[in-house]
């Protein structure tokens, strides 16, 4: 069996490693293990300001420095937090597959939630046949379908997730059609 190396969060937050000139592409996660897929956002570094403890006009905020991302969010070096919530920074290339899996799962869940009840159960029946062929009992509630899909989605690969979301996109009417129907 081939050992798989799990990407680790970035530990070197210095300006040599992360800065606005390099435009480092970063994925911010809520968990130190990217396989869990609990990501917050992806962005590039706008600037990385080092320690501010000797600057006379800084009154306690960002004294240890901060990383400012292009989307406007600020990662504080001191507590490694964004707005007081602990976060973990990953290099985009190291967690690219995990990030793309996360986006596809999210897209699939959003597509399911956007369907009306009759379309939802038709799509759910198809999804359950593809995702969990051994589940024979008909699922009659949204929460039951979401439970089966949520348990089975992590086992699917990226190409399978993309095929499923493309299949669902054929079922979901286009937004212009929604406007005409209203």
N, C-alpha and C positions, 0 to 999 in steps of 0.2 A: 504494500500500500504506500502511496506517495504522500509524504507529510505535507500538509498545507500550512503555509505561514499566514497567521492572522495579522492584518495591519494594526499597527499600534498608533495611538494618538501622537501628534507632534509634541515633542518635549522641549526642543530648542526654539524658544520664541524670540530669539535675538533678531536684530535687523539684518545680520548677515544671512540668516536663513529665510526670513519672511520680510519682504518689503514691497513698496509700491512700484519700484523700478522693475522688479522681476515679474510683477503682477501674478503672484502665486495664486493658483486656483485652489480653494479650500472648501471642504465639506464640513459643516458643523453638525455634531451629533449630540444627542442627550445621553448616550451610553458609550463607555469606552470600548465596547465590542461592536464593530460595525456589522457583524453578521445578524444582529438583532434587528437592524433596519429601522432604528428610531432616530431618524435624521431630522434636522431643523431646516437648514437651507444650504445652498451652494453659492459661493460668491468668490470674488478675487480681492486681494489685499489692496486697499487704497493707500494706506500708510501704516507704518508700525512705529509708534513713538516710544522710545525707551524711557527709562526711569525719569520721573519729573520731580524727584524729592528736593533738588537744589534750585528749582525755579521758584522765584519769590512770589509770582502772582498765581500759582496754583494752590488753592486752599483745600487740600485734603483729597480732592477727586483725582483719580488716576495717578497717584504718586509713584506707583511702581511701573507705570506705562500702560499703553493700550494698543490694540490693533483695530484700525478703522476699516471696515469692509466697504465695497462699492455700493452695497444696498443700504448703507447708512447705519448699520448695526455696529456696536462697539464692544469688543472683547477686552475685558480688564485682565491685565497680567496678574495682579495681586491674588485674586480669588479664582482666576480662570472662569469667569462668569460673563454672561450677557444679561444685563438688567437683573442681576442678583441670582440668576439661575445657572448652576454649574453646567458647563459645556465642554466638549472635547473637539479639538481641531484635527482633521485628517487631510493629508495631501490627496487631491482629487484622483490622481493616477493610481494611488494605492487602494482606494475604495471605489473605483469607478463601477465595477460590476455590482457591488452592494447598493450603490446609489441608484443605478439604473433599475435594479430589481425593485427597490423601494418606490420609484416613480411609477413603474408599471403596475405594481400592486395598488398604489393609491389611485391611479387612473381607472383601474378595473372596479374598485369599490365605489368611486364617484359615479362611474357609468351605471352601475347597478342601482345606486340610490336615486339617479335621475329618472328612472323608468316608472311609468304608471303601474298600478298593481297587476293588471292582466299581462302587460309586457314583461313585468318583473318576473312573474312566475314562469312564463314561457322561456325567458332567458335563463332563469335559475335552473329549470329542468335540463336545458342544454348544457349549462355549466357543470351541473352536478354529474351528468353523464360523462363529461370530459375530465373533470377534476377527480371525482370519486365514483368510479364505475361500480364499485361494490355496494354503494348505498342504494337500496331498493325501495325503501319506504318513501312515499311522496311527502315532500315538505310543504306544509300549508301556511307557514308564517314567515314574514320577512326575517325575523330574528333567527329562525331555524336555518334558513338559507344562508344568511350571513355567517352563522356559526360554522356550517359545513365548509363554506368557501374560505373562511378565515383559517380554519384548521388545515386545509389542503393547499392553499396558495404558497406557503413557504417551501413546499416540496417541489414546486414547478420551476423550470428553468426560464431564462430570459426569453428565449424564442417561443416557448409555449405561452408565456404571459402575453407577449406581443400578439400572438395569433388569437388568443382569447379576447383581448381588448379590441382587436380589429374586427372580430366577429360581433362583439357587442356594439361597436360603432355602426355596423350595418343595421342593427335593430333600432338604435336610438335615432329619432328624427332630427333633422338638421335644425338649428336655432331659427332659421327663417321660416321653416314649416311650423314651428311653435307659434311664431308671430301671426301667421295666416290663420291658424286654428283658433286664436284668441279673439 
